Amino acid sequence: MGAGMALVAALLPVRSLPAVNASLNGACTVLLVCGYIMIRSGKIAIHRFFMISAFVCSTLFLVLYLYFHFHAGVIRFGGEGWIRPVYFTLLLTHTTLAVVIVPLVLITLARGLGGKFAKHRAIAKWTLPLWLYVSVTGVIVYWLLYVAYTPIWPAAGKLQGL
C-alpha cells in the first residue's frame, strides 16, 4: 500500500467511503454548474478553476471508489418491490455513462488547457450534461443503496476491521 492510501486507510474507515464518495459527487455537481455559469459569463479563468476542481473531485472519487470495492467487495441493494428495477436502471445508466465520461472529460480538459477552444466547446456541449448526469445519479445511487434501504454487505469475514 502506498503512503497516500495508508493515510486514507488511517483517517477513513472503509465503511465511511461511500458517504465520502457521495460528497465528492455532490461537490463535483456544484463545481460543474459553477464552471458553466462562469463560462457563460465570460469569466474564463474562474471557469478553468471550477472545471479543474471538478476533475480533481472526480479523480479522487474514482481512486476512493476502487479502494473501497477492493476492500469491501460488492454491496448488494436491499430494496424490494418496485424500487428494484428503478434502482438497477439508474445504476446501469450511471455506471455505463461513468465509463463513457472518462475519455470525454480527458479530451475536453486537454483541449481547453491546450487552447483549442473551438474543439473544446464542440465536445464540452456533450461532456457537461453527461458528467452532470453521472455526478447527480452517483448521489442518488448512494442514497438509495445506503440511506433509503439497508445495504447487504458481504460476509463478515471480508469486512473485519472495516
DSSP file (Angstrom, degrees, kcal/mol; ACC not computed):
  #  RESIDUE AA STRUCTURE BP1 BP2  ACC     N-H-->O    O-->H-N    N-H-->O    O-->H-N    TCO  KAPPA ALPHA  PHI   PSI    X-CA   Y-CA   Z-CA
    1    1 A M              0   0    0      0, 0.0     0, 0.0     0, 0.0     0, 0.0   0.000 360.0 360.0 360.0 131.3    0.0    0.0    0.0
    2    2 A G     >  -     0   0    0      1,-0.1     4,-2.3     4,-0.0     5,-0.2  -0.213 360.0-104.2 -70.5 166.4    1.4    3.4   -1.0
    3    3 A A  H  > S+     0   0    0      1,-0.2     4,-2.0     2,-0.2     5,-0.1   0.875 120.2  53.3 -60.4 -39.5    1.8    6.2    1.6
    4    4 A G  H  > S+     0   0    0      1,-0.2     4,-2.2     2,-0.2    -1,-0.2   0.919 111.2  44.3 -63.6 -44.5   -1.3    8.0    0.3
    5    5 A M  H  > S+     0   0    0      2,-0.2     4,-2.8     1,-0.2    -1,-0.2   0.850 110.2  55.9 -70.0 -33.7   -3.5    5.0    0.6
    6    6 A A  H  X S+     0   0    0     -4,-2.3     4,-1.9     2,-0.2    -1,-0.2   0.899 108.8  48.3 -62.8 -39.4   -2.1    4.2    4.0
    7    7 A L  H  X S+     0   0    0     -4,-2.0     4,-2.1     2,-0.2     5,-0.2   0.920 111.6  49.1 -65.6 -44.5   -3.0    7.8    5.1
    8    8 A V  H  X S+     0   0    0     -4,-2.2     4,-3.0     1,-0.2    -2,-0.2   0.934 111.3  49.8 -59.5 -46.5   -6.5    7.3    3.7
    9    9 A A  H  < S+     0   0    0     -4,-2.8    -1,-0.2     1,-0.2    -2,-0.2   0.864 112.0  48.6 -61.9 -36.8   -6.9    4.0    5.5
   10   10 A A  H  < S+     0   0    0     -4,-1.9    -1,-0.2    -5,-0.2    -2,-0.2   0.864 120.3  35.5 -71.7 -35.8   -5.8    5.5    8.8
   11   11 A L  H  < S+     0   0    0     -4,-2.1    -2,-0.2     1,-0.2    -3,-0.2   0.794 120.8  42.1 -89.4 -30.9   -8.1    8.5    8.5
   12   12 A L  S  < S-     0   0    0     -4,-3.0    -1,-0.2    -5,-0.2     5,-0.1  -0.944  74.8-138.0-125.7 112.4  -11.2    7.0    6.9
   13   13 A P    >>  -     0   0    0      0, 0.0     3,-2.0     0, 0.0     4,-0.6  -0.383  30.0-115.8 -61.0 147.0  -12.6    3.6    7.8
   14   14 A V  G >4 S+     0   0    0      1,-0.3     3,-1.5   147,-0.2   148,-0.1   0.863 114.3  61.0 -55.0 -39.4  -13.7    1.7    4.6
   15   15 A R  G 34 S+     0   0    0    147,-1.5     4,-0.3     1,-0.3    -1,-0.3   0.709 100.8  55.7 -63.1 -19.0  -17.3    1.8    5.7
   16   16 A S  G <> S+     0   0    0     -3,-2.0     4,-1.8   146,-0.2     3,-0.4   0.621  84.8  85.3 -87.0 -12.4  -17.3    5.6    5.6
   17   17 A L  H <X S+     0   0    0     -3,-1.5     4,-3.2    -4,-0.6     5,-0.2   0.844  79.5  59.9 -64.5 -36.0  -16.0    5.8    2.0
   18   18 A P  H  > S+     0   0    0      0, 0.0     4,-2.3     0, 0.0    -1,-0.2   0.921 108.8  45.7 -57.8 -40.1  -19.5    5.6    0.3
   19   19 A A  H  > S+     0   0    0     -3,-0.4     4,-2.1    -4,-0.3    -2,-0.2   0.897 112.9  50.1 -67.8 -39.4  -20.5    8.8    2.1
   20   20 A V  H  X S+     0   0    0     -4,-1.8     4,-2.2     2,-0.2    -1,-0.2   0.928 111.7  48.9 -61.7 -44.7  -17.2   10.5    1.2
   21   21 A N  H  X S+     0   0    0     -4,-3.2     4,-2.3     1,-0.2    -2,-0.2   0.882 109.1  51.4 -65.2 -38.5  -17.7    9.4   -2.4
   22   22 A A  H  X S+     0   0    0     -4,-2.3     4,-2.5    -5,-0.2    -1,-0.2   0.896 109.8  51.1 -64.1 -38.1  -21.3   10.7   -2.5
   23   23 A S  H  X S+     0   0    0     -4,-2.1     4,-2.8     2,-0.2    -2,-0.2   0.896 108.8  50.7 -64.4 -40.2  -20.0   14.0   -1.1
   24   24 A L  H  X S+     0   0    0     -4,-2.2     4,-2.4     2,-0.2    -2,-0.2   0.897 110.6  49.3 -64.2 -40.0  -17.3   14.2   -3.8
   25   25 A N  H  X S+     0   0    0     -4,-2.3     4,-2.1     2,-0.2    -2,-0.2   0.914 112.2  48.4 -64.4 -42.4  -20.1   13.6   -6.4
   26   26 A G  H  X S+     0   0    0     -4,-2.5     4,-2.0     2,-0.2    -2,-0.2   0.918 112.2  48.4 -63.1 -43.8  -22.2   16.3   -4.9
   27   27 A A  H  X S+     0   0    0     -4,-2.8     4,-2.6     1,-0.2    -2,-0.2   0.896 109.2  53.9 -63.0 -40.3  -19.2   18.7   -4.8
   28   28 A C  H  X S+     0   0    0     -4,-2.4     4,-2.7     1,-0.2    -1,-0.2   0.907 106.4  52.5 -60.4 -42.3  -18.4   17.8   -8.4
   29   29 A T  H  X S+     0   0    0     -4,-2.1     4,-2.3     2,-0.2    -1,-0.2   0.940 111.1  46.0 -58.4 -48.6  -22.0   18.7   -9.4
   30   30 A V  H  X S+     0   0    0     -4,-2.0     4,-2.6     1,-0.2    -2,-0.2   0.917 113.1  49.8 -62.1 -43.9  -21.8   22.1   -7.8
   31   31 A L  H  X S+     0   0    0     -4,-2.6     4,-2.6     1,-0.2    -1,-0.2   0.895 110.3  50.4 -63.6 -40.6  -18.3   22.8   -9.3
   32   32 A L  H  X S+     0   0    0     -4,-2.7     4,-2.3     2,-0.2    -1,-0.2   0.922 111.8  47.1 -63.3 -44.2  -19.6   21.8  -12.8
   33   33 A V  H  X S+     0   0    0     -4,-2.3     4,-2.5     2,-0.2    -2,-0.2   0.922 113.5  48.5 -64.1 -43.8  -22.6   24.1  -12.5
   34   34 A C  H  X S+     0   0    0     -4,-2.6     4,-2.4     1,-0.2    -2,-0.2   0.909 110.9  51.2 -62.5 -41.4  -20.4   27.0  -11.2
   35   35 A G  H  X S+     0   0    0     -4,-2.6     4,-2.2     2,-0.2    -2,-0.2   0.899 110.1  49.3 -61.7 -40.9  -18.0   26.4  -14.1
   36   36 A Y  H  X S+     0   0    0     -4,-2.3     4,-2.2     2,-0.2    -2,-0.2   0.929 111.0  49.3 -63.4 -45.8  -20.8   26.5  -16.6
   37   37 A I  H  X S+     0   0    0     -4,-2.5     4,-1.1     1,-0.2    -2,-0.2   0.903 111.1  50.9 -60.4 -40.9  -22.1   29.8  -15.1
   38   38 A M  H  <>S+     0   0    0     -4,-2.4     5,-2.8     1,-0.2    -1,-0.2   0.900 110.1  47.2 -66.7 -40.9  -18.6   31.3  -15.2
   39   39 A I  H ><5S+     0   0    0     -4,-2.2     3,-1.1     1,-0.2    -1,-0.2   0.876 110.1  53.1 -70.2 -34.4  -18.0   30.4  -18.9
   40   40 A R  H 3<5S+     0   0    0     -4,-2.2    -1,-0.2     1,-0.2    -2,-0.2   0.753 109.6  50.8 -68.5 -22.3  -21.4   31.8  -19.8
   41   41 A S  T 3<5S-     0   0    0     -4,-1.1    -1,-0.2    -3,-0.2    -2,-0.2   0.399 119.1-113.3 -92.6   0.9  -20.4   35.0  -18.0
   42   42 A G  T < 5S+     0   0    0     -3,-1.1     2,-1.3    -4,-0.2    -3,-0.2   0.637  73.5 136.7  78.8  14.3  -17.1   35.2  -19.9
   43   43 A K     >< +     0   0    0     -5,-2.8     4,-2.4     1,-0.2    -1,-0.2  -0.656  22.4 169.5 -96.6  79.9  -15.0   34.5  -16.8
   44   44 A I  H  > S+     0   0    0     -2,-1.3     4,-2.8     1,-0.2    -1,-0.2   0.878  70.5  51.0 -64.1 -44.1  -12.6   32.0  -18.4
   45   45 A A  H  > S+     0   0    0      2,-0.2     4,-2.0     1,-0.2    -1,-0.2   0.902 114.0  44.6 -64.3 -40.3  -10.0   31.9  -15.5
   46   46 A I  H  > S+     0   0    0      2,-0.2     4,-2.5     1,-0.2    -1,-0.2   0.895 112.0  53.4 -70.6 -38.8  -12.7   31.2  -12.9
   47   47 A H  H  X S+     0   0    0     -4,-2.4     4,-2.6     1,-0.2     5,-0.2   0.937 108.5  50.1 -56.0 -48.1  -14.3   28.7  -15.3
   48   48 A R  H  X S+     0   0    0     -4,-2.8     4,-2.6     1,-0.2     5,-0.3   0.910 109.3  51.5 -58.9 -44.2  -11.0   26.9  -15.6
   49   49 A F  H  X S+     0   0    0     -4,-2.0     4,-2.2     1,-0.2    -1,-0.2   0.936 112.2  45.6 -58.6 -48.6  -10.6   26.8  -11.8
   50   50 A F  H  X S+     0   0    0     -4,-2.5     4,-2.3     1,-0.2    -2,-0.2   0.902 114.3  47.7 -64.3 -41.0  -14.1   25.3  -11.3
   51   51 A M  H  X S+     0   0    0     -4,-2.6     4,-2.2     2,-0.2    -1,-0.2   0.892 112.4  47.7 -71.2 -38.8  -13.6   22.7  -14.1
   52   52 A I  H  X S+     0   0    0     -4,-2.6     4,-2.4    -5,-0.2    -1,-0.2   0.897 111.9  51.9 -66.1 -38.4  -10.2   21.6  -12.9
   53   53 A S  H  X S+     0   0    0     -4,-2.2     4,-2.4    -5,-0.3    -2,-0.2   0.899 108.6  50.2 -63.3 -40.5  -11.6   21.4   -9.3
   54   54 A A  H  X S+     0   0    0     -4,-2.3     4,-2.5     2,-0.2    -2,-0.2   0.901 109.9  51.3 -63.1 -40.6  -14.4   19.2  -10.7
   55   55 A F  H  X S+     0   0    0     -4,-2.2     4,-2.5     2,-0.2    -2,-0.2   0.912 109.3  49.8 -62.3 -43.0  -11.8   17.0  -12.4
   56   56 A V  H  X S+     0   0    0     -4,-2.4     4,-2.7     2,-0.2     5,-0.2   0.920 111.0  49.8 -62.5 -43.9   -9.9   16.6   -9.1
   57   57 A C  H  X S+     0   0    0     -4,-2.4     4,-2.6     1,-0.2    -2,-0.2   0.928 112.7  46.8 -59.4 -45.7  -13.1   15.7   -7.3
   58   58 A S  H  X S+     0   0    0     -4,-2.5     4,-2.4     2,-0.2    -2,-0.2   0.879 112.6  49.5 -66.0 -38.1  -13.9   13.1   -9.9
   59   59 A T  H  X S+     0   0    0     -4,-2.5     4,-2.2     2,-0.2    -2,-0.2   0.927 112.2  47.2 -66.9 -44.8  -10.4   11.7   -9.9
   60   60 A L  H  X S+     0   0    0     -4,-2.7     4,-2.6     1,-0.2     5,-0.2   0.906 110.7  53.9 -62.7 -41.1  -10.4   11.4   -6.1
   61   61 A F  H  X S+     0   0    0     -4,-2.6     4,-3.0    -5,-0.2    -2,-0.2   0.947 108.4  48.9 -54.5 -50.5  -13.8    9.8   -6.2
   62   62 A L  H  X S+     0   0    0     -4,-2.4     4,-2.4     1,-0.2     5,-0.2   0.904 111.5  48.7 -61.0 -43.3  -12.5    7.1   -8.6
   63   63 A V  H  X S+     0   0    0     -4,-2.2     4,-2.2     1,-0.2    -1,-0.2   0.940 116.3  42.5 -61.4 -47.9   -9.5    6.3   -6.5
   64   64 A L  H  X S+     0   0    0     -4,-2.6     4,-2.8     2,-0.2    -2,-0.2   0.855 112.3  54.5 -69.9 -34.4  -11.6    6.0   -3.3
   65   65 A Y  H  X S+     0   0    0     -4,-3.0     4,-2.5    -5,-0.2     5,-0.2   0.940 111.8  43.8 -62.3 -48.0  -14.3    4.1   -5.1
   66   66 A L  H  X S+     0   0    0     -4,-2.4     4,-2.0    -5,-0.2    -2,-0.2   0.905 114.1  50.7 -64.9 -41.1  -11.8    1.5   -6.4
   67   67 A Y  H  X S+     0   0    0     -4,-2.2     4,-1.7    -5,-0.2     5,-0.2   0.930 111.0  49.7 -60.4 -46.2  -10.1    1.3   -3.0
   68   68 A F  H  X S+     0   0    0     -4,-2.8     4,-3.5     1,-0.2     5,-0.4   0.949 113.4  43.7 -58.6 -51.8  -13.5    0.8   -1.3
   69   69 A H  H  X S+     0   0    0     -4,-2.5     4,-1.3     1,-0.2    -1,-0.2   0.789 109.0  57.8 -71.3 -26.0  -14.6   -2.0   -3.6
   70   70 A F  H  < S+     0   0    0     -4,-2.0    -1,-0.2    -5,-0.2    -2,-0.2   0.890 120.1  30.3 -64.6 -38.5  -11.2   -3.7   -3.5
   71   71 A H  H  < S+     0   0    0     -4,-1.7    -2,-0.2    -3,-0.3    -3,-0.2   0.810 130.8  33.4 -91.5 -32.9  -11.5   -3.9    0.3
   72   72 A A  H  < S-     0   0    0     -4,-3.5    -3,-0.2     1,-0.2     2,-0.2   0.707  90.1-152.5 -99.3 -22.5  -15.3   -4.2    0.8
   73   73 A G     <  -     0   0    0     -4,-1.3     2,-0.4    -5,-0.4    -1,-0.2  -0.504  51.3 -15.4  82.0-155.9  -16.4   -6.2   -2.3
   74   74 A V        -     0   0    0     -2,-0.2     2,-0.6    -4,-0.1    -5,-0.0  -0.728  57.5-153.4 -90.6 129.5  -19.8   -5.9   -3.8
   75   75 A I        -     0   0    0     -2,-0.4     2,-0.3    78,-0.1    78,-0.2  -0.910  18.0-141.6-101.8 123.3  -22.6   -4.2   -1.7
   76   76 A R  B     -A  152   0A   0     76,-2.7    76,-2.9    -2,-0.6     2,-0.3  -0.615  17.2-109.3 -92.2 146.3  -26.0   -5.5   -2.7
   77   77 A F        -     0   0    0     -2,-0.3    68,-0.1    74,-0.2    -1,-0.1  -0.530  23.2-161.7 -72.3 131.6  -29.1   -3.4   -2.9
   78   78 A G        +     0   0    0     67,-0.3    72,-0.2    -2,-0.3    -1,-0.1   0.468  50.9 112.2 -96.3  -3.2  -31.6   -4.2   -0.1
   79   79 A G        -     0   0    0     70,-0.1     2,-0.3     4,-0.1    70,-0.1  -0.350  48.1-160.3 -72.2 152.4  -34.7   -2.6   -1.6
   80   80 A E    >   +     0   0    0     -2,-0.0     3,-0.7     4,-0.0     2,-0.2  -0.886  45.9  14.8-129.3 160.9  -37.6   -4.8   -2.7
   81   81 A G  T >  S-     0   0    0     -2,-0.3     3,-1.5     1,-0.2    -2,-0.0  -0.512 120.2  -4.9  82.5-145.5  -40.6   -4.4   -5.0
   82   82 A W  T 3> S+     0   0    0      1,-0.3     4,-1.0    -2,-0.2    -1,-0.2   0.730 125.1  65.8 -60.7 -25.7  -41.0   -1.6   -7.5
   83   83 A I  H <> S+     0   0    0     -3,-0.7     4,-3.4     1,-0.2    -1,-0.3   0.774  86.8  71.0 -71.6 -24.9  -37.8    0.2   -6.4
   84   84 A R  H <> S+     0   0    0     -3,-1.5     4,-2.9     1,-0.2     5,-0.3   0.955 101.4  40.9 -60.3 -53.0  -35.5   -2.6   -7.5
   85   85 A P  H  > S+     0   0    0      0, 0.0     4,-2.0     0, 0.0    -1,-0.2   0.867 116.4  52.1 -64.4 -31.5  -36.0   -2.1  -11.3
   86   86 A V  H  X S+     0   0    0     -4,-1.0     4,-2.4     2,-0.2    -2,-0.2   0.958 112.7  44.8 -64.0 -49.9  -35.8    1.7  -10.7
   87   87 A Y  H  X S+     0   0    0     -4,-3.4     4,-3.1     1,-0.2     5,-0.2   0.937 115.0  46.7 -59.8 -48.9  -32.6    1.4   -8.8
   88   88 A F  H  X S+     0   0    0     -4,-2.9     4,-2.5    -5,-0.2    -1,-0.2   0.837 111.4  51.2 -69.4 -31.3  -31.0   -1.0  -11.3
   89   89 A T  H  X S+     0   0    0     -4,-2.0     4,-2.4    -5,-0.3     5,-0.2   0.932 113.7  45.2 -65.6 -45.4  -32.0    1.1  -14.3
   90   90 A L  H  X S+     0   0    0     -4,-2.4     4,-2.6    -5,-0.2    -2,-0.2   0.926 114.4  48.7 -61.7 -45.3  -30.5    4.1  -12.6
   91   91 A L  H  X S+     0   0    0     -4,-3.1     4,-2.9    -5,-0.2     5,-0.2   0.906 111.0  50.5 -62.3 -42.7  -27.4    2.1  -11.6
   92   92 A L  H  X S+     0   0    0     -4,-2.5     4,-2.4     2,-0.2     5,-0.2   0.930 114.2  42.8 -63.5 -46.6  -27.0    0.8  -15.2
   93   93 A T  H  X S+     0   0    0     -4,-2.4     4,-2.3     2,-0.2     5,-0.2   0.911 115.9  49.8 -67.2 -40.3  -27.2    4.2  -16.8
   94   94 A H  H  X S+     0   0    0     -4,-2.6     4,-2.0    -5,-0.2    -2,-0.2   0.945 114.3  43.8 -60.7 -49.2  -25.0    5.7  -14.2
   95   95 A T  H  X S+     0   0    0     -4,-2.9     4,-1.5     2,-0.2    -2,-0.2   0.911 114.0  49.4 -65.9 -44.2  -22.3    3.1  -14.5
   96   96 A T  H  X S+     0   0    0     -4,-2.4     4,-2.0    -5,-0.2     3,-0.3   0.939 115.2  43.3 -61.0 -47.8  -22.3    3.0  -18.3
   97   97 A L  H  X S+     0   0    0     -4,-2.3     4,-2.6     1,-0.2    -1,-0.2   0.788 106.3  62.4 -72.1 -26.0  -22.1    6.8  -18.6
   98   98 A A  H  X S+     0   0    0     -4,-2.0     4,-0.7    -5,-0.2    -1,-0.2   0.863 108.2  43.8 -64.2 -34.6  -19.4    6.8  -15.8
   99   99 A V  H >< S+     0   0    0     -4,-1.5     3,-0.5    -3,-0.3    -2,-0.2   0.911 115.1  48.2 -73.3 -43.7  -17.2    4.7  -18.1
  100  100 A V  H 3X S+     0   0    0     -4,-2.0     4,-1.1     1,-0.2    -2,-0.2   0.859 105.9  58.9 -63.8 -36.5  -18.1    6.8  -21.2
  101  101 A I  H 3X S+     0   0    0     -4,-2.6     4,-3.1     1,-0.2     5,-0.3   0.765  88.4  74.1 -70.8 -25.1  -17.4   10.1  -19.4
  102  102 A V  H <X S+     0   0    0     -4,-0.7     4,-2.3    -3,-0.5    -1,-0.2   0.956 102.9  36.6 -57.3 -56.7  -13.8    9.4  -18.6
  103  103 A P  H  > S+     0   0    0      0, 0.0     4,-2.6     0, 0.0     5,-0.2   0.885 116.6  55.2 -65.4 -33.8  -12.3    9.8  -22.1
  104  104 A L  H  X S+     0   0    0     -4,-1.1     4,-2.7     2,-0.2     5,-0.2   0.928 109.9  45.8 -62.0 -44.0  -14.7   12.7  -22.8
  105  105 A V  H  X S+     0   0    0     -4,-3.1     4,-3.0     2,-0.2     5,-0.3   0.932 113.4  49.5 -63.7 -45.2  -13.6   14.6  -19.7
  106  106 A L  H  X S+     0   0    0     -4,-2.3     4,-2.4    -5,-0.3    -2,-0.2   0.912 114.5  44.2 -62.0 -43.1   -9.9   13.9  -20.5
  107  107 A I  H  X S+     0   0    0     -4,-2.6     4,-2.6     2,-0.2     5,-0.2   0.928 115.1  48.6 -66.8 -45.1  -10.3   15.1  -24.1
  108  108 A T  H  X S+     0   0    0     -4,-2.7     4,-2.3    -5,-0.2    -2,-0.2   0.929 114.1  46.2 -61.6 -45.7  -12.4   18.1  -23.1
  109  109 A L  H  X S+     0   0    0     -4,-3.0     4,-2.9    -5,-0.2     5,-0.3   0.924 112.6  49.9 -62.8 -45.6   -9.9   19.1  -20.4
  110  110 A A  H  X S+     0   0    0     -4,-2.4     4,-1.9    -5,-0.3     6,-0.2   0.905 111.9  48.3 -61.7 -41.7   -6.9   18.6  -22.7
  111  111 A R  H  <>S+     0   0    0     -4,-2.6     5,-2.2     2,-0.2     4,-0.3   0.905 113.8  46.6 -66.6 -40.5   -8.5   20.8  -25.4
  112  112 A G  H ><5S+     0   0    0     -4,-2.3     3,-1.2    -5,-0.2    -2,-0.2   0.946 116.3  43.0 -65.8 -48.3   -9.4   23.5  -23.0
  113  113 A L  H 3<5S+     0   0    0     -4,-2.9    -1,-0.2     1,-0.2    -2,-0.2   0.787 111.9  56.4 -69.1 -26.3   -5.9   23.6  -21.4
  114  114 A G  T 3<5S-     0   0    0     -4,-1.9    -1,-0.2    -5,-0.3    -2,-0.2   0.437 114.8-114.9 -84.9   0.7   -4.2   23.3  -24.8
  115  115 A G  T < 5S+     0   0    0     -3,-1.2     2,-1.5    -4,-0.3     3,-0.2   0.618  74.0 134.4  79.0  12.1   -6.0   26.4  -26.1
  116  116 A K     >< +     0   0    0     -5,-2.2     4,-2.5    -6,-0.2    -1,-0.2  -0.553  24.6 164.1 -91.2  71.2   -8.0   24.5  -28.7
  117  117 A F  H  >  +     0   0    0     -2,-1.5     4,-2.9     1,-0.2     5,-0.2   0.821  65.1  52.9 -68.2 -36.0  -11.2   26.4  -27.7
  118  118 A A  H  > S+     0   0    0     -3,-0.2     4,-2.0     2,-0.2    -1,-0.2   0.941 115.8  41.4 -64.1 -45.4  -13.4   25.6  -30.8
  119  119 A K  H  > S+     0   0    0      2,-0.2     4,-1.7     1,-0.2     5,-0.2   0.860 113.5  55.1 -68.3 -34.9  -12.7   21.9  -30.4
  120  120 A H  H  X S+     0   0    0     -4,-2.5     4,-2.6    -9,-0.2    -2,-0.2   0.946 109.8  45.4 -61.2 -49.2  -13.1   22.3  -26.6
  121  121 A R  H  X S+     0   0    0     -4,-2.9     4,-1.5     1,-0.2    -2,-0.2   0.886 108.2  58.3 -62.0 -39.2  -16.6   23.9  -27.0
  122  122 A A  H  < S+     0   0    0     -4,-2.0    -1,-0.2     1,-0.2    -2,-0.2   0.879 117.1  31.4 -61.6 -39.1  -17.6   21.2  -29.5
  123  123 A I  H >X S+     0   0    0     -4,-1.7     4,-2.6    -3,-0.2     3,-1.5   0.784 109.9  66.7 -88.9 -28.9  -17.0   18.3  -27.1
  124  124 A A  H 3X S+     0   0    0     -4,-2.6     4,-2.5     1,-0.3    -2,-0.2   0.812  89.9  65.3 -63.0 -29.7  -17.9   20.2  -23.9
  125  125 A K  H 3< S+     0   0    0     -4,-1.5    -1,-0.3     1,-0.2    -2,-0.1   0.733 113.5  33.7 -66.7 -19.1  -21.5   20.5  -25.0
  126  126 A W  H <> S+     0   0    0     -3,-1.5     4,-1.5    -4,-0.2    -2,-0.2   0.773 117.3  53.8 -96.3 -39.4  -21.7   16.7  -24.8
  127  127 A T  H  X S+     0   0    0     -4,-2.6     4,-3.0     1,-0.2     5,-0.3   0.928 103.0  55.5 -64.8 -47.4  -19.3   16.3  -21.8
  128  128 A L  H  X S+     0   0    0     -4,-2.5     4,-2.7     1,-0.2     5,-0.2   0.931 109.5  42.3 -57.9 -53.4  -21.0   18.6  -19.4
  129  129 A P  H  > S+     0   0    0      0, 0.0     4,-2.4     0, 0.0    -1,-0.2   0.897 117.8  47.5 -64.3 -36.2  -24.6   17.1  -19.4
  130  130 A L  H  X S+     0   0    0     -4,-1.5     4,-2.4     2,-0.2    -2,-0.2   0.920 113.1  48.0 -68.1 -41.6  -23.2   13.6  -19.3
  131  131 A W  H  X S+     0   0    0     -4,-3.0     4,-2.5     2,-0.2     5,-0.2   0.897 112.2  50.0 -64.7 -41.2  -20.8   14.5  -16.4
  132  132 A L  H  X S+     0   0    0     -4,-2.7     4,-2.8    -5,-0.3     5,-0.3   0.921 109.8  51.1 -61.8 -43.9  -23.6   16.2  -14.6
  133  133 A Y  H  X S+     0   0    0     -4,-2.4     4,-2.8    -5,-0.2     5,-0.3   0.935 111.7  47.3 -58.7 -46.4  -25.8   13.1  -15.0
  134  134 A V  H  X S+     0   0    0     -4,-2.4     4,-1.6     1,-0.2    -1,-0.2   0.913 114.6  45.5 -63.4 -43.5  -23.1   10.9  -13.7
  135  135 A S  H  X S+     0   0    0     -4,-2.5     4,-1.2     2,-0.2    -2,-0.2   0.906 116.4  44.6 -70.5 -39.8  -22.3   13.1  -10.7
  136  136 A V  H  X S+     0   0    0     -4,-2.8     4,-1.8     1,-0.2     3,-0.4   0.937 114.7  47.5 -68.5 -46.5  -26.0   13.6   -9.7
  137  137 A T  H  X S+     0   0    0     -4,-2.8     4,-3.1    -5,-0.3     5,-0.2   0.792 103.8  63.5 -68.3 -24.9  -27.0   10.0  -10.2
  138  138 A G  H  X S+     0   0    0     -4,-1.6     4,-2.1    -5,-0.3    -1,-0.2   0.907 105.3  45.3 -61.2 -40.7  -24.0    9.0   -8.1
  139  139 A V  H  X S+     0   0    0     -4,-1.2     4,-2.6    -3,-0.4    -2,-0.2   0.903 113.8  49.3 -68.1 -41.4  -25.5   10.8   -5.2
  140  140 A I  H  X S+     0   0    0     -4,-1.8     4,-2.8     2,-0.2     5,-0.2   0.920 110.4  49.9 -65.1 -44.1  -28.9    9.2   -5.9
  141  141 A V  H  X S+     0   0    0     -4,-3.1     4,-2.8     2,-0.2     5,-0.2   0.927 111.7  49.6 -60.1 -44.8  -27.4    5.7   -6.1
  142  142 A Y  H  X>S+     0   0    0     -4,-2.1     4,-3.1    -5,-0.2     5,-0.6   0.952 111.4  48.7 -57.4 -49.8  -25.6    6.3   -2.8
  143  143 A W  I  X>S+     0   0    0     -4,-2.6     5,-3.3     1,-0.2     4,-1.7   0.913 114.9  44.1 -60.1 -44.5  -28.8    7.5   -1.1
  144  144 A L  I  <>S+     0   0    0     -4,-2.8     5,-1.0     3,-0.2    -1,-0.2   0.925 119.4  42.0 -65.3 -43.7  -30.9    4.5   -2.4
  145  145 A L  I  <5S+     0   0    0     -4,-2.8   -67,-0.3    -5,-0.2    -2,-0.2   0.894 131.5  17.9 -73.0 -41.0  -28.2    1.9   -1.6
  146  146 A Y  I  <5S+     0   0    0     -4,-3.1    -3,-0.2    -5,-0.2    -2,-0.2   0.674 132.7  27.2-110.0 -20.5  -27.0    3.2    1.8
  147  147 A V  I  <<S+     0   0    0     -4,-1.7    -3,-0.2    -5,-0.6    -4,-0.1   0.834 120.3  39.5-110.9 -56.5  -29.7    5.5    3.2
  148  148 A A  I   <S+     0   0    0     -5,-3.3     2,-0.3     1,-0.1    -4,-0.2   0.841 125.9  25.6 -69.1 -33.4  -33.2    4.8    1.9
  149  149 A Y  S   <S-     0   0    0     -5,-1.0   -70,-0.1    -6,-0.5    -1,-0.1  -0.908  91.1-101.0-129.5 156.7  -32.7    1.0    2.1
  150  150 A T        -     0   0    0     -2,-0.3    -4,-0.1   -72,-0.2    -3,-0.1  -0.664  40.1-132.2 -79.8 120.8  -30.5   -1.3    4.2
  151  151 A P        -     0   0    0      0, 0.0     2,-0.8     0, 0.0   -74,-0.2  -0.359   9.9-128.5 -70.6 153.5  -27.4   -2.4    2.1
  152  152 A I  B     -A   76   0A   0    -76,-2.9   -76,-2.7    -2,-0.0    -7,-0.0  -0.894  29.1-158.4-104.6 104.8  -26.5   -6.1    2.1
  153  153 A W        -     0   0    0     -2,-0.8   -78,-0.1   -78,-0.2     3,-0.1  -0.410  23.6 -95.5 -81.0 156.6  -22.8   -6.2    3.0
  154  154 A P        -     0   0    0      0, 0.0    -1,-0.1     0, 0.0     5,-0.1  -0.066  66.9 -56.0 -60.7 172.0  -20.5   -9.2    2.1
  155  155 A A    >>  -     0   0    0      1,-0.1     3,-1.3     3,-0.1     4,-0.8  -0.136  56.7-111.2 -50.3 146.5  -19.8  -11.9    4.6
  156  156 A A  G >4 S+     0   0    0      1,-0.3     3,-0.7     2,-0.2     4,-0.4   0.796 112.7  65.0 -55.3 -34.8  -18.5  -10.6    7.9
  157  157 A G  G >4 S+     0   0    0      1,-0.3     3,-0.8     2,-0.2    -1,-0.3   0.857  99.2  53.1 -59.4 -36.0  -15.0  -12.2    7.4
  158  158 A K  G <4 S+     0   0    0     -3,-1.3    -1,-0.3     1,-0.2    -2,-0.2   0.799 112.8  44.5 -68.0 -29.3  -14.4   -9.9    4.4
  159  159 A L  G X< S+     0   0    0     -4,-0.8     3,-2.4    -3,-0.7    -1,-0.2   0.287  74.7 138.4-104.8  10.4  -15.2   -6.8    6.4
  160  160 A Q  T <  S+     0   0    0     -3,-0.8    -3,-0.0    -4,-0.4    -4,-0.0  -0.340  80.0  11.7 -57.9 132.1  -13.3   -7.4    9.6
  161  161 A G  T 3         0   0    0      1,-0.1    -1,-0.3  -148,-0.0  -147,-0.2   0.489 360.0 360.0  79.9   3.5  -11.6   -4.2   10.7
  162  162 A L    <         0   0    0     -3,-2.4  -147,-1.5  -149,-0.1  -146,-0.2   0.450 360.0 360.0 -92.1 360.0  -13.5   -2.1    8.3
